[in-house]
Every structure is written in C-alpha cells, then in structure tokens.
Amino acid sequence: MRFYFEIRDKLVIHDEVGRDLNSVSEAVVYAKYLAADLRCLESDARPSLSIQVIGAGDKPIHEEVVFA
C-alpha cells in the first residue's frame, strides 16, 4: 500500500512520492520516526507542526504532532 506523509504547519508540504508500506500501523510508526527527525532539526517548538498520513483515496489516516 502506498502512503503519503504531508508536513503541515502554516503551509502544507505535499508528499508527491509517498512510501510503500505493508499496513496502516507501519505508516503510523514511520510518521512518528519523521516527527522525531523534525524535532531534532527544528530549533524552536512549533505547536502546529505535524505529519499527516494520507492513505488510499487521499483519505487522512493519522496525524502525528511533532511538538506535543
């Protein structure tokens, strides 16, 4: 299954490529991994920054807040 991981803040950065994963749970784990990477890269806490997992049919599946 192909999942897309959009970075959301004031603007949305659309994932044009996506990633093939076996299940929704793997996509959620990968979103958590991406959020952890963003926490390391960002010097300021941005409360609206998140990773949204998009599944088949452009349906949002999960949203991982980067700075909770």
C-alpha positions as CSV (number, residue, x, y, z in Angstrom):
1,M,0.0,0.0,0.0
2,R,1.3,3.5,-0.8
3,F,1.1,6.1,1.9
4,Y,1.9,9.8,1.7
5,F,3.3,11.9,4.5
6,E,2.4,15.6,4.4
7,I,4.2,18.1,6.6
8,R,1.6,20.6,8.0
9,D,2.3,23.9,9.6
10,K,1.2,27.3,8.4
11,L,1.6,25.8,4.9
12,V,1.3,22.3,3.7
13,I,4.2,20.5,2.0
14,H,2.6,17.7,-0.1
15,D,4.4,14.4,-0.4
16,E,4.5,13.7,-4.1
17,V,6.3,10.4,-3.9
18,G,4.9,8.5,-1.0
19,R,6.2,5.3,0.5
20,D,5.1,1.7,0.1
21,L,4.4,0.1,3.4
22,N,2.6,-3.1,4.4
23,S,0.0,-1.7,6.8
24,V,-1.5,1.4,8.4
25,S,0.4,0.6,11.6
26,E,3.7,0.7,9.7
27,A,2.7,4.1,8.3
28,V,1.9,5.5,11.7
29,V,5.3,4.2,13.1
30,Y,7.0,5.9,10.1
31,A,5.2,9.2,10.8
32,K,6.5,9.0,14.4
33,Y,10.0,8.5,13.0
34,L,9.6,11.5,10.7
35,A,8.3,13.6,13.6
36,A,11.3,12.7,15.8
37,D,13.6,13.7,12.9
38,L,11.9,17.1,12.6
39,R,12.2,17.7,16.4
40,C,16.0,17.3,16.0
41,L,16.1,19.7,13.1
42,E,13.9,22.4,14.5
43,S,15.4,24.9,17.0
44,D,12.0,26.3,18.0
45,A,9.0,24.4,19.2
46,R,6.2,25.0,16.7
47,P,2.9,23.7,18.1
48,S,1.1,23.5,14.8
49,L,3.8,21.4,13.1
50,S,2.6,17.9,12.3
51,I,2.9,14.9,9.9
52,Q,-0.3,13.8,8.3
53,V,-0.5,10.3,6.9
54,I,-2.6,10.0,3.8
55,G,-3.8,6.7,2.5
56,A,-5.7,5.3,-0.5
57,G,-8.2,7.8,-1.9
58,D,-6.5,10.8,-0.4
59,K,-8.0,9.8,3.0
60,P,-6.2,11.1,6.1
61,I,-5.4,8.2,8.4
62,H,-3.3,9.7,11.2
63,E,-1.8,13.0,12.3
64,E,1.4,13.0,14.3
65,V,2.1,16.2,16.2
66,V,5.8,17.0,16.2
67,F,5.9,19.1,19.3
68,A,3.3,17.7,21.7
